[in-house]
Amino acid sequence: MGGVPSTPRGDARPEEHGDYLLGVLVGENAIEVHSRLWERLLNLPLTLHWPDDVVTDACKSIVHNSKSTGHLAKLLLHLGWSLKELYDSGSDPQPKFARTTNAVRFSSVFLKYAIEHLGNDELRSCLSLSLNDEEAEFSGLRKGNQNVANFVVFMMLSFVANSDINSYTYLLHLEVVNLLLVMMSTQVHQATLPRIKGSDMFLDAAMSQEPGLVSLVAQRLLLSFIARPSLPHDAPQYFNISKPNQPGMLERVGLAAAIVLRLPYYTYNYLLSSKSSTGTSPLASSSVLLLLVLAHHHSWPNFEDDFGERLKLCVEDESTKLEPSHSQNLYYQALKMARDTEFDFVDARYGDSKHKLRISFTSLYDALGLCLKDEYTALLLYTLMYANSAFLEYALVRTDLDTLLMPLLEMLYNSLGNSIKRIYMLVIILLILTQDSSFNSSVHKSVLPAVPWFKDQILNQITLGSLMVVILTRTVKYNLSTVKDVYLHTNCLAALANMAPYAHKLNAYASQRLLSLFELFSRKYFKLCPTTDLSHSEAEPTQELQTIKDLETEVQIYTDFLRLVFEIINAIITYALPYNPEVVYALLHRQELFKPFQDHPLFNDLAKNVNIVLSYFNSQLDARKDEIEWHVETVLQTIVTSTRSWRAEGIKMFPQLRFTYEEQQCPEDFFIPYVWQLVVSHSGISWDRDSISLFAAEDSLEPGGEESNGSRTFEVVSTPRVQL
C-alpha cells in the first residue's frame, strides 16, 4: 500500500482503478495539486470500498508520506474547492456531488487517523504545504507555504452557512459537520487545556473567521436543530440502510465513510436507532454538538492580527462585554446577542449590529422542550439561558412553563446514578430560572394532573413548584448518600431558597420531603460535632492535625447546609405561611426535630420563629381537642381555619435569600472536557478512546454509565459557582 501499484490493464474493473488511485494518493511519490489524478480519484463510484486492513494501511502510509508529498494537505485543498464549487454553482449540483462527497470522506478517514495518532507538531508537519510556481498559478494561492487549515475550515463553514439542506444534500451536510467535529478533536488528545494560541490548528482557524460568517454558521446550526430534518426517504440510492446481518451492510450504510473507505467511521447503532429525541435526525444532533464545541472553546486573542477590530464589530456596547474567558469567542458572542425574529425593534441595550443572529425564539423554545431528554440539548439550553438575557427573558414570560420544566425535571429524576456533570447542568438551569420572582410565583400556580414518570409516590394534582421541591430535595439526599459534592448541594439548596418566599400550596409530599431533608442534615450535624474534640487522640501529631482540620471543615459544611435548610423553612413560614397548611402540618408532625436547636447558639434565632409557629397552632388544636375527632383532614381543616387569624406576632423577619449563579473565572476547565465527553458519546463517530487524553475514556457519559462512586467525600470541583 505504501508504493504505487502498476497501472491497471485497460480491461481492468473499476475497483482495480480505485486500488491504483488510492495507492498513488498514499504513496511516496508526490503528485502536483493540479494533476488529473485528483479528478479521477475524487470521481470514484460512491459504492466502492476497500477492506479494513487496506484502509488502515492507507491511513498509516498517507500520514507517513504526507510530510514529503503534502498529499493530505492537497486533499484538503481539493475538498475546499469542491465545496466552493458546490455552493457557488447556480446549476445542477448533482454532477459535483460525488466528487465533493468523496473529498469529504477521504478527508474524514485520513484526518481522524492523523489526529488520533500524531501530536500537534507532527500534525502540522503532515499538513504543511509548499506550492511551486505552477501549483500556485493553478490554485490561485500564493507560492510557498500555505495555511491549509484556515482555507479548508473557511470553505467548510461557508458551505454550512450558505447552502440549503434538502434530500439530496442532507448526507453531505451531515458529513461536513462531522468532519468539522473531527478537525476540532485535536483538543481531545491533549492531557491539559492549552493556555496559548496555536495548539489546535483547526479550532484556531474556526475562531479566526469574520463575525458575519460566524453568525451565519451559528444560525444554520440552530436552524438544523430546530427543524430536526430526518433521514430523507428520497435520498440517493447508496443512502439505504440494511439490517445488521444482511451481507454488504457496510456498502449500504450511507452515513459512513466506509462506503468509500471501509472503516467504522460511524457507529452502526447510531445510524439505525437511537433513544434520543433527535435520534431520527443525526444532522440535528451533530449540529448542536458542533455549536457547543465552538461556543465553549477558549479563544485566545492574537494581538498580531486585526482580531480586536473584528471584535468591535460584534460587541458594540459595554453591556454586552463578557468575562475574559468568553470575550474572544465570536460563536459565544453570536449566541449571546441572538435576537427573536418576531421583534424587529432595536434594543438600545445591545445595539443594532449587522452581524446579530436572528432566530425564532418560539421555535427554539419548543425544540428545546421536545429534545431535553438529550444531554447535549440541556447544555445548549444552559448556554442560551446564561449567555443570552433576551432568550432567558422570553423563556420566563412563557405561560407554558411545563414545556421546559417537565422534561428537565424528568431528566434530573432519571439522572441520579449517572453522570454528575449532567446533574450539574440540570440543577444550574433550575437555579437560573429561580432567580426570577415571577417564575417562582408562576410555578406554584401551574397544576399538573399527574406525573407518570415519578415512581417514588403517586403525584396527582401537584403544582410545578411542589414537584420542583420534591425533585431538588431528592437530588440533595442522593448526593448526601453517594456523590457527596459540595457544589451540587449548594446549587440545589440555593434554588430551594430562591423559591421559598413564593411557596404556595406546597403539597403534603413536598412538605414532608423538606422536613426529611432538615432531619437528615441535623442528624449528620449532631453526629459530627462530638468528634471534633480530638485532644486525647493517639494519632501522630501531623496526622492528628490533618484529621482535626478535615473534621472541622466537614462540620462547617454541614453547619452551613443545616442553617440554609433552616432558613428555607423560615422563609416559608415568614412570607407564605397562610398559603401552605401542609407545611404547618409537617412541622407539627415533626416538631421534635426542632427541640435541640432552641438554645443552640448557631440556630436559636431561626428556631425561635419555628417555635412561635408551633406554639400558635398547637394552642389552636388544643382549644378544639374536645370538639372534634382528630384525623388528617380535621387537623388540616383546623390549620386552614387558624391561618386566618395568624398575625405573625413575634416573628423575626429575616432578609429574603436570593442566590444568583455565575461561572467561575475559567469555566472552560469544566465545559470543554464536558462538551467533548458529550461529542464522544453522542456524535455517532467511532472515536479511538484509547487515544483520548483530555478526560478518562470511561467517563464519556454513556447512558447508564456512572462517573463517580460512593466513596468520595465532600469536595469543591472545578465548576461554576453560586453567589448570595
PEPEJO-V447434 format. One line per field, one symbol per residue. ss: DSSP state (~ for helix, > for strand, _ for the rest). burial: # if it has 9 or more other ideal C-beta (glycine too) atoms within 8 Angstrom, else .. A space follows every 50 residues. Layout:
ss->???
burial->???
//
This chain:
ss->_____________~~~~~~~~~~~~~_________~~~~~~~________ _~~~~~~~~~~~~~~~~~~_~~~~~~~~~~~~~~~~~~_____~~~~~~~ ~~~~~~~~~~~~~~~~~__~~~~~~~__>>>_~~~~~~~____>>>_~~~ ~~~~~~~~~~~~_______~~~~~~~~~~~~~~~~~~~~___________ ~~~~~~~___~~~~~~~~~~~~~~~~~_________~~~_________~~ ~~____~~~______>_~~~~~_________~~~~~~~~~~~~~~_____ ______~~~~~~~~___~~~___~~~~__~~~~~~~__>>__________ _______>>_~~~~~~~~~~~___~~~~~~~~~~~~~_~~~~~~~~~___ _~~~~~~~~~~~~~~____~~~~~~~~~~~~~~~__~~~~~~~___>>>> _________>>>>~~~~~~~~~~~~~~~~~~____~~~~~~~~~~~~~~~ _______~~~~~~~~~~~~~~~~~~~~~~~~~________~~~~~~~~~~ ~~~~~~~~~~~~~~~~~~~~~~~~~_~~~_~~~~~~~~~_~~~~~~~___ ___~~~~~~~~~~~~~~~~~~~~________~~~~~~~~~~~~_______ _________>>>_____~~~~~~~~~~~~~~~__>___~~~_____~~~_ ____________________>>>_
burial->##.#...#.......############...#.#...##.###.#.#.### ...##########.##..###################.#...#..##### ################.#.#..##.####.#...##..#......#.### ###########.#.#..#######################..#.....## #########.#.##############.##.##..#..##.##......## #############.####.##....####.##################.. ......#..##.####...#.#..################.........# #.#.###.###.#######.##################.###.###.#.. #############.##.##################...######.#.#.. ...#....#..###################.################### #######.##############.###.#...#.#.........#..##.. #####.###.#################..#########.##.##..##.# ..##.#########.###.##..#.........###.###.##..#.... #..#..#.#.#..#..###################.#....#.##.#..# #...#.#....#.......###..
//
